[in-house]
Amino acid sequence: MRQFYYIIAKGVALPHQLSWSHILSLLPIDDINEINYYIDISIKQSLSYRELRNKIKNNEYHRLDTEIKNKLINKEKSNVVDFVKNPIMIKNNNNYEIMSEKILKKLILEDIEFFMKELGNSFSFIGSEYKIRIGNNYNYIDLLLFNYEYNCFVVIELKVTELKKEHIGQIQVYMNYIDENLKKFNQNKTIGIIICKQNNKYVIKYCSDDRIIAREYELV
């Protein structure tokens, strides 16, 4: 009851859509900004209290970048990549010890809904190994998604190594292809997400295309 009073005293509005079970899930959290984050996604995503507890257990708020947390606090406009967690949790139900890009993709596809929720909200699945033709050669995009809230395609490339500069060039080519061949005139430009074993902040720092982000993955 003391913690409940603390939340109310800090001016946190508890919407009527939240059940008492939702509220009980929030009581152990001390950070008001974190509480507000979980309240907001509970309403927007119509989370059950069990789903909310899982998000809290998986430290979803703490896996957001500091820049994004500041956006939320200041109620600034967000974009499609803001809520992509770091690291991204990928379920390893078969306990694979040796990881390849093929196995990583298999794990993602086994629970694609969980994976898309790790990326954020409003994602829909287009395809895996999405075939495109560049010149006389066929190339295959690891995962192609669409985000209907931000009205754009999202290219996902999977790497089981440290991020390298050639990964940037590869995904940039795929993004440009989607923009020229799939994107409609009323849709926004394609976003690229590289999911890798280890990020290299310097590669991203000197990447001239701010539509590309890199995130590490963690098997759970």
C-alpha positions as CSV (number, residue, x, y, z in Angstrom):
1,M,0.0,0.0,0.0
2,R,2.9,2.3,0.7
3,Q,4.2,1.7,-2.8
4,F,0.8,2.3,-4.3
5,Y,0.6,5.6,-2.5
6,Y,4.0,6.5,-3.8
7,I,2.9,6.0,-7.4
8,I,-0.2,8.0,-6.9
9,A,1.6,10.8,-5.1
10,K,4.1,11.1,-8.0
11,G,1.1,11.9,-10.2
12,V,1.0,8.7,-12.2
13,A,-2.4,8.3,-13.8
14,L,-3.7,4.7,-13.6
15,P,-6.1,4.2,-16.5
16,H,-9.3,2.4,-16.0
17,Q,-8.2,-0.2,-18.6
18,L,-5.7,-1.6,-16.1
19,S,-6.9,-4.3,-13.8
20,W,-5.7,-4.6,-10.2
21,S,-3.4,-7.4,-11.4
22,H,-1.7,-5.0,-13.8
23,I,-1.2,-2.5,-11.0
24,L,0.2,-5.2,-8.7
25,S,2.8,-6.0,-11.4
26,L,3.9,-2.3,-11.5
27,L,4.2,-1.9,-7.7
28,P,7.8,-3.3,-7.4
29,I,9.1,-0.7,-9.9
30,D,10.7,2.4,-8.3
31,D,11.3,4.4,-11.5
32,I,8.2,6.5,-12.4
33,N,9.3,6.8,-16.0
34,E,9.5,3.0,-16.3
35,I,6.1,2.7,-14.7
36,N,4.7,5.1,-17.3
37,Y,6.3,3.2,-20.1
38,Y,4.7,-0.1,-19.0
39,I,1.3,1.6,-18.5
40,D,1.5,3.1,-22.0
41,I,2.3,-0.2,-23.8
42,S,-0.2,-2.1,-21.7
43,I,-3.0,0.2,-23.1
44,K,-1.6,0.4,-26.7
45,Q,-0.9,-3.3,-27.0
46,S,-3.9,-4.5,-24.9
47,L,-1.5,-6.5,-22.8
48,S,-2.9,-9.1,-20.3
49,Y,-1.3,-8.8,-16.9
50,R,0.7,-12.0,-17.6
51,E,2.1,-10.4,-20.8
52,L,2.9,-7.3,-18.8
53,R,4.7,-9.3,-16.2
54,N,6.8,-11.1,-18.9
55,K,7.8,-7.7,-20.4
56,I,8.9,-6.5,-16.9
57,K,10.7,-9.8,-16.2
58,N,12.6,-9.5,-19.5
59,N,13.7,-5.9,-18.6
60,E,12.2,-4.5,-21.7
61,Y,12.4,-0.9,-20.5
62,H,16.0,-1.2,-19.6
63,R,16.9,-2.6,-23.0
64,L,15.8,0.7,-24.7
65,D,18.5,3.2,-25.6
66,T,18.8,6.2,-23.3
67,E,18.0,8.5,-26.2
68,I,14.7,6.7,-26.6
69,K,13.9,6.9,-22.9
70,N,14.4,10.7,-23.1
71,K,12.1,10.9,-26.0
72,L,9.4,9.1,-24.0
73,I,9.9,11.4,-21.0
74,N,9.7,14.5,-23.2
75,K,6.8,13.1,-25.2
76,E,8.7,13.6,-28.5
77,K,7.8,12.0,-31.8
78,S,9.2,8.5,-32.2
79,N,10.2,6.5,-35.3
80,V,10.0,2.8,-36.3
81,V,13.4,1.8,-34.8
82,D,13.1,3.6,-31.5
83,F,11.6,0.6,-29.7
84,V,13.9,-2.1,-31.0
85,K,15.4,-3.6,-27.9
86,N,19.1,-4.1,-27.3
87,P,19.9,-6.8,-27.0
88,I,17.0,-8.5,-28.8
89,M,15.9,-11.7,-27.1
90,I,15.6,-14.8,-29.3
91,K,14.1,-18.0,-28.0
92,N,16.4,-21.0,-28.2
93,N,14.0,-23.7,-27.3
94,N,16.2,-26.5,-28.8
95,N,19.3,-25.3,-26.9
96,Y,21.5,-25.0,-29.9
97,E,25.1,-24.5,-28.9
98,I,26.7,-23.9,-32.3
99,M,25.0,-20.9,-34.0
100,S,24.9,-20.1,-37.7
101,E,22.8,-17.6,-39.6
102,K,20.6,-20.5,-40.8
103,I,19.9,-21.7,-37.3
104,L,19.4,-18.2,-36.0
105,K,16.8,-17.6,-38.7
106,K,15.1,-20.9,-37.8
107,L,14.8,-19.9,-34.2
108,I,13.3,-16.6,-35.1
109,L,10.7,-18.2,-37.5
110,E,9.7,-20.8,-34.8
111,D,8.3,-17.9,-32.8
112,I,8.0,-15.0,-35.2
113,E,5.4,-13.3,-33.1
114,F,7.7,-13.1,-30.1
115,F,10.5,-11.7,-32.3
116,M,8.3,-9.0,-33.9
117,K,7.3,-7.9,-30.4
118,E,10.9,-7.6,-29.5
119,L,11.3,-5.2,-32.4
120,G,8.4,-3.1,-31.2
121,N,4.8,-2.7,-32.2
122,S,2.8,-2.9,-35.5
123,F,5.0,-5.2,-37.4
124,S,3.7,-7.7,-40.0
125,F,5.6,-10.6,-41.6
126,I,6.3,-10.5,-45.4
127,G,8.7,-13.3,-45.9
128,S,12.1,-15.0,-45.1
129,E,14.8,-15.6,-47.7
130,Y,12.9,-13.0,-49.8
131,K,14.2,-13.3,-53.3
132,I,15.2,-10.2,-55.2
133,R,17.0,-9.9,-58.6
134,I,19.9,-7.5,-58.9
135,G,21.3,-7.5,-62.4
136,N,21.8,-11.1,-63.4
137,N,22.0,-12.4,-59.9
138,Y,19.5,-13.4,-57.3
139,N,19.9,-12.2,-53.7
140,Y,18.0,-13.3,-50.6
141,I,16.9,-10.9,-47.8
142,D,16.9,-12.8,-44.5
143,L,13.6,-11.3,-43.3
144,L,11.3,-8.7,-44.8
145,L,8.7,-7.1,-42.6
146,F,6.3,-4.2,-42.9
147,N,5.4,-1.7,-40.1
148,Y,1.9,-0.4,-40.7
149,E,2.1,2.3,-38.0
150,Y,5.0,3.9,-39.7
151,N,4.0,2.8,-43.1
152,C,7.4,1.4,-44.3
153,F,9.1,-1.9,-45.2
154,V,11.8,-3.2,-42.8
155,V,14.7,-5.3,-44.0
156,I,16.3,-7.6,-41.4
157,E,19.8,-9.1,-41.9
158,L,21.2,-11.6,-39.5
159,K,24.9,-12.0,-38.6
160,V,26.4,-14.3,-36.1
161,T,29.7,-12.3,-36.0
162,E,30.7,-8.8,-35.0
163,L,29.2,-6.1,-37.1
164,K,31.4,-5.3,-40.1
165,K,31.3,-2.5,-42.6
166,E,30.4,-4.8,-45.5
167,H,27.2,-5.7,-43.6
168,I,26.2,-2.0,-43.9
169,G,26.8,-2.0,-47.7
170,Q,24.8,-5.2,-48.1
171,I,21.7,-4.1,-46.3
172,Q,21.8,-0.7,-47.9
173,V,21.6,-2.3,-51.4
174,Y,18.6,-4.4,-50.2
175,M,16.9,-1.3,-48.8
176,N,17.4,0.6,-52.0
177,Y,16.0,-2.3,-54.0
178,I,12.9,-2.4,-51.9
179,D,12.4,1.4,-52.2
180,E,12.7,1.2,-56.0
181,N,10.7,-1.9,-56.7
182,L,8.2,-2.5,-53.8
183,K,7.6,0.8,-52.0
184,K,4.5,2.7,-53.1
185,F,4.6,6.5,-53.5
186,N,2.6,7.0,-50.3
187,Q,4.9,4.8,-48.2
188,N,8.0,5.9,-46.2
189,K,11.5,4.8,-47.0
190,T,12.7,1.4,-46.0
191,I,14.4,0.8,-42.7
192,G,17.3,-1.6,-42.1
193,I,18.0,-3.6,-39.0
194,I,21.2,-5.6,-38.7
195,I,21.0,-8.2,-35.8
196,C,24.5,-9.3,-34.9
197,K,26.4,-11.2,-32.2
198,Q,28.4,-8.1,-31.3
199,N,27.8,-4.5,-32.2
200,N,30.6,-2.3,-33.4
201,K,29.7,1.3,-32.5
202,Y,32.3,2.7,-34.8
203,V,30.9,1.1,-37.9
204,I,27.5,2.6,-37.1
205,K,29.0,5.9,-36.1
206,Y,30.4,6.4,-39.6
207,C,27.5,5.0,-41.5
208,S,25.9,7.9,-43.5
209,D,22.5,6.3,-43.6
210,D,20.6,6.9,-40.4
211,R,17.8,4.5,-41.5
212,I,20.2,1.6,-40.6
213,I,20.6,0.4,-37.0
214,A,22.4,-2.5,-35.4
215,R,21.3,-4.6,-32.4
216,E,22.9,-7.5,-30.7
217,Y,21.0,-10.7,-30.0
218,E,20.8,-12.8,-26.9
219,L,19.5,-16.4,-26.8
220,V,17.0,-17.2,-24.0
